[in-house]
Amino acid sequence: MVNRIIKNNINRNTAVSLGVDYTVLFTLFSVLFLLQFIFREFLFYVAPFMPSSGVNMTALELVGTFSIFGLEVIIPFLLYLIRIPMRTVYLVILTTMLWGGTLLSFIYPDYYMTTPWLIGSITVASLTMLSLIIVIYELGRRSAPLIPLIILQFASLILYVADVLTEYFAIPLGGLGPYFVYPMLYLAGIGGLVLTAYTIYPLLTGRFNIKVLVSYIIAALVGFAMAYPLYQLTIYNSFMSHIMSMVFAMGLGVLAPPSYMPLLAVFMGMYIYAIIALSINGIVSKSPIMYTIAVASLIYLTTAFMTHALIATFASIVLVSNALIFINRWEKMGVR
Amino acid sequence: MENLYKILYKEKLIKNDIIRITMRGTRLLTILTIVLVIVIGMLAMFYPVPLAQAPSGIVAYKVVGSANLAAPGTESFWKNIPAYNVSLVPNLSQQMIPISYNVPTSGLVPYVLVKAAWNGTDIIILMEWPDPYGPSYAGPASIAGPEDWAVVYNPNGPLNMTFLELLTSTFNESYFVINASYAVIEGLPRTMEYVLAYVTPHYGVYFYGFYVNLSAGYYYPDRAAIMWYMGSQQSPSDCMNIGAEYSNFEVSGELGQLMQSYIGSNVITYTGGSLSSGAANIWEWISGGTDPQGDNFNYFTNVTWDVENGIDQSAAEQFATNPHGFFINLFVNQTGLYDVGDGGIWYPNATGPEPGYFDGYTGAVYENGYWIVEFVRPLQSSMPDTVNLVPGNTYDVAFAVWIGKAGETTWDKSISPSFVPLTISTSPPPKPSVSVIPSAVVIVAAIGIVIAIVAIGLVYYSIRRRAG
C-alpha cells in the first residue's frame, strides 16, 4: 500500500518534471536536428540545381546554420539533464570538443590537424560507438527496431576511424571503404523494414486506441504523399529516375543505380511513415521512448552516409543514444 | 514532496539518481538554454562562426626534400605518408550521368592510390593506378594522333543502318561496318557524344567504346587528371563528370527532328556535364603529349609550333632549352571546359598566352603493371583560372584516369564519384618510428585503442550503474 502511494507520487511528479524541462529541450533538439538536416545537409548539395528564380536558397541555408549552432548549444545542456552513468564523461569531452574547436579556430586555425585534436576525435568516435553498444545493452529487446540502424551507424564510425588512422597516423587502412558500400545499403533497407514492422506490431496485437490509430493513418498518408510522387516520377520516366538518383547521391549520400529509384521511394516512404507514426504515437500515448526511437532512427540513418566532418554529428548521435538509455531506465522504474 | 524524495533517496528506496532531477528547479536552465540557442544561432547567421571540425580526407604533409621526377614515388619522404585509396567508377554509367544504359568499356580502373606532400614552395601529388594493358605513348587525337573513332553497336540485334547513316551524315563523318551489330564511326565530335548518349539508343544505336587496334598502333594516350574545385559550395557533387563545351548547339535536319521527340528540342541545352557546382582547375597529364616519352611531346619542344598555338613565346623558348614532363591546365565551369594559357589546343581558350604555361612538372614511370605519376607545382598560382594553394587550407579534389590501350579517351574514363577533401597540413608526416614494427601489429594496436576506450567505458558504465 505504502509502496503504491510512493510510486504514484513519483509517477505524477516525475512525469511533470519530464514534461517541463527534458521534454521541451529534447523536442527542441529533435526539431533543430531535422531543420539542420533539411536546410543544411540536404539543401547545401541540392540548392545549386534548383531554379534560381524560386525561393531564396541562401536564406533557407541560414535556417540550417541557425539549427546546427542551436544543436551545439542544446546538446551540452541536455547531456547535463540526462542523468545516466558516465554522464559527466560525455558532458566534459563533448562540450570541450564542440566549443573548444570553435574557440581554437580563432586562435590556431590548424587545430584539427594536431595530434591532441586527432586523439580527441578518435576518442569522440569511440565514445559514440560506446553509447551505441550501451543502447543495445540497456534496452535489450526494446532496441530491436533500431538494431539495423545501430549497426549501420557503427559501420560508418568504423570507416571514419579507419580514414583518420590512414591519413593521420600512417596506418594503411584506406582500402576498407569499398567493402562497406553494399552492406550499408542493405542495412539501411532492413532498418526501414524493421522500423515499419515495429510500428505495425501493436496494430496486430490489438494494443492500440483510437488516437494511435489516427496517428498511424496520418503518418501513412504523409509517407504516401511524399513517396508516391517520387515513385510515379521514376517508375516510368527513365530521365527523372536518373535525376533523382543524383539528388539521392548528393543530398543523402546514398549512391544507388537509377533503376532502383522506385524502390528507394518505397523505402523513403516507409521511413517517413515510421518516424512520423512513432513521433505522434509517442506524444499521444505519452510514451517518451517511442518518440526517442523515432528521433534516434532519424539521426542514425541520416548521419550514416555522410562524412563525419563535424563534432556536432558525433555529439548528436551520442545524445540521442543516451536519451534512449535515460528514458528506458526511467520507464523501467514504472514511471510513465 | 521534495523532502519525501530526499528521504527515499537516502534510504536507497529510490535506487537511481535520475529522480534527483525532479527535485531541482530546472525551469530556469531550460529558459536559459532556449535563449542561448536563439542568441548563438542568430549570431552564427550573421557572423561566420566556425564549427568544430573532425579531421577527414587526404593530407598533404610538410616534408623536407624535393621531387625526383626521374623516379617518381621513390623519394624518401613518401615512405612516411600512407596512400589514400580513391575508388573510381565509370564515367559513362547510369550512376554518373543520366543515360539509359551503361557503356561496357567505360571505367576500367577500379582505384587510384594518392599521396600528397609539400616542401615549402611546391605541392607534390603522387598517383598510382593499375594498368594491365601496358603503357601507351600514343599522341593525343587533337595534336596529331588518330582521331577518336567510336564503336557503336546494338546489343539487341542488328544495327539500324538507316539511322546510322543519318547520324554520321549529320556530323559529316564516315563509318565502316564490322558485322551486323557493330560499326565504327571515323571520328566523334564532342557534340555527337551528347547525341550518342541521349538520343541514338532510342533508335537501336548504342555507344560501345572507342575503336582500338593494338597491332596497327591504333589506340589512345594514357592520362591522369586532378581537379581542384574553386567554387563556393561545401563538398560539391559532380566533380570529374565533365564533357562537351557546346551548350546551345543545334542539331539540324532530320536528326534534329528525331531528337526533339526524345529531348523535347533539337538544341543541346545540357552542357555535357560541365561542372554545375562552380569553377574548377584541372591538371591533366597526357602520356602521349606532356610526357617526354610521348609520341607528340616534340610538338611542345618546338617554339614555332607553340607560338602558333597561342603559347607564350618566352615560356616556349625556355621549355625548348630545358624540356620536362608537365601537365596542362584546364578550367571548367557551368558553361564548359577551357584551355588555360594557350590559344585553345584541346578546348576553347580561357586566357591566351601565359608565361606560366610550363610551370607544372610531372614525372611518370610504368612498372609492374602500375602507372606512377607525380605532379609538382608551385603552391602559388602562376596563371589566371588556376588554383592558388595556401598551407593550412582544405580543398576539394577529384581524380580521373584513362587507359589508352583499352580505348579510354575523352569522356570514356574512370572517375572519383565525389570530391575528396585535401588538407595542406603545416606539420610533418606522422613519426616514422612505428615503421620498424610490422604494419599488422600497428593496425591491431590502433584498433585496440578504440576497442580499449569502448571496453573501459563499458566496464566503467557497468560499475557506475550498479553503484547507482
Contacts between the chains, C-beta under 8 A, distances in Angstrom:
chain1	res1	chain2	res2	distance
A	6	B	4	7.7
A	6	B	8	6.8
A	6	B	13	7.3
A	9	B	1	6.8
A	9	B	4	6.9
A	10	B	5	7.9
A	10	B	14	7.4
A	10	B	19	7.1
A	13	B	1	6.1
A	13	B	22	5.5
A	14	B	19	7.0
A	14	B	22	5.2
A	17	B	21	6.4
A	17	B	22	4.2
A	17	B	26	7.6
A	20	B	26	7.7
A	20	B	27	6.1
A	20	B	30	7.1
A	21	B	21	7.6
A	21	B	26	4.3
A	21	B	27	6.5
A	21	B	29	7.1
A	21	B	30	4.9
A	22	B	21	7.7
A	24	B	30	5.6
A	24	B	34	7.7
A	25	B	30	6.0
A	25	B	33	6.0
A	28	B	34	6.9
A	28	B	37	7.0
A	32	B	37	7.5
A	44	B	233	7.0
A	44	B	234	5.7
A	44	B	235	7.6
A	45	B	233	7.9
A	45	B	235	7.4
A	45	B	236	7.9
A	45	B	237	5.7
A	48	B	233	6.4
A	48	B	236	7.7
A	48	B	276	6.1
A	48	B	277	5.1
A	48	B	278	7.8
A	49	B	276	6.7
A	62	B	45	4.8
A	65	B	41	7.7
A	65	B	44	5.4
A	65	B	45	5.4
A	66	B	41	3.9
A	66	B	42	6.9
A	66	B	44	6.7
A	66	B	45	5.4
A	67	B	41	7.2
A	68	B	44	7.8
A	68	B	51	6.5
A	69	B	37	7.9
A	69	B	40	5.2
A	69	B	41	4.8
A	69	B	43	7.7
A	69	B	44	4.1
A	69	B	49	7.0
A	69	B	51	7.7
A	70	B	37	4.3
A	70	B	38	7.9
A	70	B	40	7.4
A	70	B	41	4.6
A	72	B	40	7.5
A	72	B	51	7.2
A	72	B	52	7.8
A	73	B	33	6.7
A	73	B	36	4.9
A	73	B	37	4.8
A	73	B	40	5.3
A	73	B	41	7.5
A	74	B	33	6.0
A	74	B	37	5.7
A	77	B	29	6.7
A	77	B	33	4.3
A	80	B	29	7.8
A	81	B	21	6.6
A	81	B	26	6.7
A	81	B	29	7.5
A	83	B	16	7.7
A	83	B	17	5.5
A	83	B	18	4.8
A	83	B	20	6.8
A	83	B	21	5.7
A	84	B	18	7.9
A	85	B	460	7.8
A	85	B	461	5.2
A	85	B	464	3.2
A	85	B	465	4.8
A	85	B	467	7.9
A	85	B	468	5.9
A	86	B	457	6.9
A	86	B	460	6.3
A	86	B	461	5.1
A	86	B	464	6.0
A	89	B	457	7.7
A	89	B	460	7.7
A	97	B	52	5.9
A	98	B	52	5.3
A	99	B	52	7.1
A	100	B	52	6.8
A	101	B	50	7.6
A	101	B	51	7.1
A	101	B	52	2.3
A	101	B	53	6.0
A	102	B	49	6.2
A	102	B	50	5.8
A	102	B	51	6.6
A	102	B	52	5.6
A	105	B	50	4.0
A	105	B	52	7.8
A	105	B	53	7.9
A	106	B	50	7.9
A	109	B	392	6.1
A	110	B	392	5.0
A	110	B	425	7.4
A	110	B	426	5.4
A	110	B	427	7.8
A	112	B	53	4.4
A	112	B	54	7.3
A	112	B	55	5.1
A	113	B	55	6.6
A	113	B	59	7.3
A	113	B	423	6.6
A	113	B	425	4.9
A	113	B	426	7.2
A	113	B	427	6.1
A	114	B	427	7.5
A	117	B	55	7.2
A	118	B	55	5.9
A	121	B	54	4.8
A	121	B	55	5.8
A	122	B	449	7.3
A	122	B	450	6.6
A	122	B	453	8.0
A	123	B	453	6.2
A	124	B	54	7.3
A	125	B	54	7.9
A	125	B	450	7.4
A	126	B	449	8.0
A	126	B	450	4.9
A	126	B	453	3.8
A	126	B	454	5.6
A	126	B	457	7.6
A	127	B	453	7.1
A	127	B	457	6.8
A	129	B	450	7.3
A	129	B	454	5.4
A	130	B	453	7.1
A	130	B	454	4.8
A	130	B	457	4.1
A	130	B	458	6.6
A	130	B	461	7.7
A	133	B	454	6.6
A	133	B	458	6.6
A	134	B	458	7.2
A	134	B	461	6.0
A	137	B	458	7.7
A	160	B	54	7.7
A	160	B	56	7.2
A	161	B	450	5.8
A	163	B	56	5.9
A	163	B	57	7.6
A	164	B	55	5.8
A	164	B	56	7.1
A	165	B	443	7.9
A	165	B	446	5.1
A	166	B	82	5.3
A	166	B	84	6.6
A	167	B	55	7.5
A	167	B	56	7.8
A	167	B	57	6.8
A	167	B	58	6.5
A	167	B	59	4.9
A	167	B	82	6.9
A	167	B	84	6.4
A	168	B	55	6.1
A	168	B	59	6.5
A	168	B	430	6.7
A	169	B	430	5.4
A	169	B	446	6.5
A	170	B	80	6.3
A	170	B	81	6.9
A	170	B	82	4.7
A	170	B	429	6.7
A	170	B	430	4.3
A	170	B	432	8.0
A	170	B	434	7.0
A	171	B	82	6.9
A	171	B	439	7.1
A	171	B	442	5.5
A	171	B	443	5.6
A	171	B	446	5.2
A	172	B	82	5.2
A	172	B	83	7.1
A	172	B	439	6.2
A	172	B	443	7.8
A	173	B	443	6.6
A	174	B	82	6.7
A	174	B	83	6.2
A	174	B	84	5.3
A	174	B	85	3.9
A	174	B	113	7.8
A	175	B	85	4.9
A	177	B	85	6.9
A	177	B	87	6.4
A	178	B	87	5.6
A	178	B	111	7.9
A	238	B	100	5.5
A	239	B	98	6.0
A	242	B	94	6.6
A	242	B	97	7.6
A	242	B	98	3.2
A	242	B	99	7.5
A	243	B	98	6.3
A	245	B	94	7.6
A	245	B	95	6.9
A	246	B	98	7.7
A	246	B	237	7.5
A	246	B	238	7.8
A	249	B	95	7.9
A	249	B	237	7.1
A	249	B	417	7.7
A	249	B	418	7.8
A	250	B	237	4.3
A	255	B	95	6.5
A	255	B	417	6.6
A	256	B	95	8.0
A	257	B	94	5.7
A	257	B	95	5.7
A	258	B	94	5.1
A	258	B	95	7.4
A	258	B	98	7.4
A	259	B	94	7.3
A	307	B	56	5.4
A	307	B	57	8.0
A	307	B	235	7.5
A	307	B	421	7.9
A	308	B	54	5.6
A	308	B	56	7.1
A	309	B	53	6.3
A	309	B	54	5.7
A	309	B	56	5.2
A	309	B	421	7.5
A	310	B	51	5.4
A	310	B	52	6.8
A	310	B	53	6.5
A	310	B	54	6.1
A	311	B	51	7.6
A	311	B	52	4.1
A	311	B	53	7.2
A	311	B	54	5.5
A	312	B	51	6.3
A	312	B	52	7.1
A	313	B	54	7.4
A	314	B	54	6.9
A	326	B	18	7.3
A	329	B	16	6.8
A	329	B	18	6.3
A	330	B	18	6.0
A	333	B	16	6.9
A	333	B	18	7.3
